[in-house]
Structure formats: structure tokens, C-alpha cells
């Protein structure tokens, strides 16, 4: 997403919280808001939406959204330099996504683990995570994610 697009997404999703259809719940909206904040690396929005995404995902025992919330927390912790906490949350997300066999989510979480490894100056582990993420994206034909991951691999 381009700069500023998150503000539009956030605006319309927040409106949707109060005007949702019967089949859309707050847990859906907060998971989306947290996930978009991850993609934008928006620390302020992550601080706001990760707890809400986790709260509502837990309330409904929604495994996919719980994993998305863990990943959001993991990215937020990485952005604030809390690397041990970041690793715990990203690993929790990874385990749930693995159990559910959600390959795109697995790839995205591996990418975030790669980013965490770069933050920790662990290039070898970062390359491993990025290589595994690339494999997941290529298997799915997720071309934008694969291209972004290839760029990261070239830089590490």
C-alpha cells in the first residue's frame, strides 16, 4: 500500500465497526486493521489495533485472527526494539499458521522473522527465513510478495 492509503483503510474500517452487517464482526475488522498496520509498519496503529485484534480473536477463539494478532504484536515489538518479545509472538503466529496450513500467512510470518533477524544482525538466520518465505510465496504464485522477498535476499 502506498503512503496515506492506510489512513483511508483505517477510516473506512473504523466506520464499519459501527455499521457492520450481521456476518461481519468486530473481530474481523480489528484483525484487518492490525494486519494492514503490519504491512505499513505503522507502530502507532499497531499499538492501537494489536491489543484489540487479540482481544476479539480470543473472545471468539478465532485461530487465524489470533495468529494475525500475534504477528501484529511481533512486528510492533520489533519496531520498538523488544526483540525477544517479538520473536515469541512471531513464533506463536508461525505455529498457528503451520497448524492451519495457511501458506501465504506462513510466508508473511517467515518474512517478518527475517526482518527480526536483520534487526538482530543475524544475517544467516535472516537469509534462511527469507528463503523459506520466498519458497512459500512462489508455490502460491504470490508474485508481489515473492518480488519483495527476493529484494530482501539480495540486500542481505
Backbone torsions as a table, in degrees:
resi	resn	phi	psi	omega
1	UNK	NA	141.7	179.3
2	UNK	-76.4	162.8	176.5
3	UNK	-54.1	139.1	177.2
4	UNK	88.0	-22.4	-179.7
5	UNK	-67.3	-32.5	179.2
6	UNK	-61.6	-37.7	179.3
7	UNK	-59.5	-39.5	178.1
8	UNK	-68.8	-45.0	178.6
9	UNK	-60.0	-47.6	-179.3
10	UNK	-59.2	-45.4	-178.8
11	UNK	-58.0	-49.4	-175.9
12	UNK	-73.2	-33.4	176.5
13	UNK	-70.0	-36.5	176.9
14	UNK	-66.2	-37.0	174.7
15	UNK	-62.7	-40.2	-178.2
16	UNK	-64.0	-28.6	179.1
17	UNK	-56.2	-38.4	-177.8
18	UNK	-90.9	-9.3	-176.1
19	UNK	-133.0	37.8	-176.0
20	UNK	-78.9	151.8	173.5
21	UNK	-73.0	166.4	-177.4
22	UNK	-59.1	-29.8	-175.9
23	UNK	-88.7	-4.1	178.4
24	UNK	-113.2	127.0	-179.6
25	UNK	-112.8	171.5	177.9
26	UNK	-59.4	-33.2	179.2
27	UNK	-61.6	-34.9	177.1
28	UNK	-66.0	-47.5	-176.3
29	UNK	-65.6	-46.5	-177.9
30	UNK	-67.9	-33.7	175.4
31	UNK	-63.5	-42.1	178.4
32	UNK	-64.8	-44.4	179.7
33	UNK	-61.7	-42.5	178.5
34	UNK	-65.4	-40.3	-177.8
35	UNK	-68.8	-39.1	176.9
36	UNK	-66.2	-38.5	177.6
37	UNK	-62.2	-36.2	175.3
38	UNK	-61.1	-48.9	-177.5
39	UNK	-62.5	-31.8	-179.8
40	UNK	-88.9	-8.3	-176.8
41	UNK	58.1	40.6	-176.4
42	UNK	-94.8	94.7	-176.1
43	UNK	-60.3	-38.8	179.9
44	UNK	-64.1	-45.8	178.8
45	UNK	-68.7	-34.5	176.4
46	UNK	-62.6	-41.5	178.0
47	UNK	-62.6	-31.9	-179.5
48	UNK	-80.1	-44.9	-169.2
49	UNK	-96.9	-25.0	178.5
50	UNK	-59.8	-46.6	178.6
51	UNK	-63.6	-38.9	179.7
52	UNK	-68.9	-40.8	177.5
53	UNK	-61.3	-43.2	179.4
54	UNK	-66.2	-43.5	-179.0
55	UNK	-59.1	-49.1	-176.6
56	UNK	-74.7	-34.4	176.4
57	UNK	-64.6	-39.2	178.0
58	UNK	-68.9	-39.6	179.8
59	UNK	-57.0	-39.3	-177.9
60	UNK	-100.3	4.9	-177.6
61	UNK	50.2	45.2	-178.0
62	UNK	-91.2	100.9	-172.6
63	UNK	-59.8	-45.4	-179.6
64	UNK	-59.5	-46.8	-178.5
65	UNK	-70.4	-29.8	174.6
66	UNK	-63.8	-41.6	178.5
67	UNK	-66.0	-39.6	177.1
68	UNK	-62.4	-40.3	177.7
69	UNK	-64.7	-42.8	177.1
70	UNK	-58.6	-44.3	-179.5
71	UNK	-63.8	-40.2	178.9
72	UNK	-60.9	-46.5	176.0
73	UNK	-59.4	-42.8	-178.8
74	UNK	-59.3	-43.5	179.1
75	UNK	-68.6	-42.6	178.3
76	UNK	-58.7	-45.8	178.9
77	UNK	-62.7	-39.6	178.6
78	UNK	-62.9	-43.4	-178.5
79	UNK	-63.6	-25.9	180.0
80	UNK	-98.7	7.5	176.0
81	UNK	79.7	13.2	179.0
82	UNK	-95.4	75.6	-168.7
83	UNK	-69.2	-37.3	179.2
84	UNK	-63.7	-44.4	178.8
85	UNK	-65.1	-39.0	178.0
86	UNK	-59.8	-47.2	-178.9
87	UNK	-61.3	-42.6	179.5
88	UNK	-58.9	-48.4	-177.3
89	UNK	-67.2	-41.9	-179.9
90	UNK	-66.9	-36.7	176.8
91	UNK	-67.6	-37.9	176.4
92	UNK	-62.2	-44.2	177.9
93	UNK	-61.1	-45.1	-178.4
94	UNK	-59.4	-43.0	-179.9
95	UNK	-62.1	-42.7	179.9
96	UNK	-67.0	-45.0	179.3
97	UNK	-62.8	-38.7	177.1
98	UNK	-62.2	-46.4	-179.7
99	UNK	-59.9	-37.0	-179.1
100	UNK	-85.3	-10.4	-178.3
101	UNK	57.8	44.0	177.9
102	UNK	-95.2	88.1	-168.6
103	UNK	-60.0	-39.7	-179.9
104	UNK	-66.1	-41.4	177.8
105	UNK	-65.6	-37.1	176.3
106	UNK	-60.8	-47.4	179.1
107	UNK	-60.2	-43.3	179.8
108	UNK	-64.4	-37.9	-179.9
109	UNK	-72.5	-38.1	174.4
110	UNK	-60.6	-39.3	176.8
111	UNK	-59.7	-44.9	179.6
112	UNK	-65.6	-35.7	174.9
113	UNK	-65.0	-35.5	174.7
114	UNK	-63.4	-43.6	177.4
115	UNK	-61.2	-41.0	177.5
116	UNK	-62.0	-43.1	179.4
117	UNK	-63.1	-37.1	175.5
118	UNK	-63.2	-43.6	178.9
119	UNK	-59.6	-30.7	179.6
120	UNK	-89.7	4.7	-178.7
121	UNK	60.6	33.7	177.7
122	UNK	-108.4	80.8	-173.5
123	UNK	-64.6	-39.2	-178.9
124	UNK	-60.7	-47.4	179.0
125	UNK	-67.7	-37.6	177.9
126	UNK	-59.7	-46.7	180.0
127	UNK	-61.4	-39.3	177.9
128	UNK	-61.8	-47.7	179.5
129	UNK	-62.6	-45.2	-179.3
130	UNK	-64.9	-38.4	179.0
131	UNK	-64.2	-43.1	178.3
132	UNK	-67.7	-37.7	176.6
133	UNK	-63.6	-44.2	179.7
134	UNK	-59.5	-42.7	178.4
135	UNK	-60.0	-43.7	179.5
136	UNK	-63.3	-44.6	-178.6
137	UNK	-66.4	-41.7	-179.7
138	UNK	-66.0	-38.7	178.0
139	UNK	-58.5	-37.8	-178.5
140	UNK	-85.6	-14.6	-173.7
141	UNK	76.2	25.9	178.7
142	UNK	-81.6	79.1	-169.8
143	UNK	-63.1	-44.6	178.4
144	UNK	-61.6	-40.9	178.9
145	UNK	-67.7	-39.1	178.2
146	UNK	-63.4	-42.9	-179.8
147	UNK	-63.9	-43.7	179.5
148	UNK	-63.0	-38.2	-179.5
149	UNK	-70.7	-40.0	176.1
150	UNK	-59.1	-41.2	177.8
151	UNK	-59.7	-43.1	179.2
152	UNK	-62.9	-42.4	179.5
153	UNK	-62.0	-38.8	179.3
154	UNK	-66.0	-29.7	-178.4
155	UNK	-85.5	-15.5	-177.6
156	UNK	-101.1	NA	NA
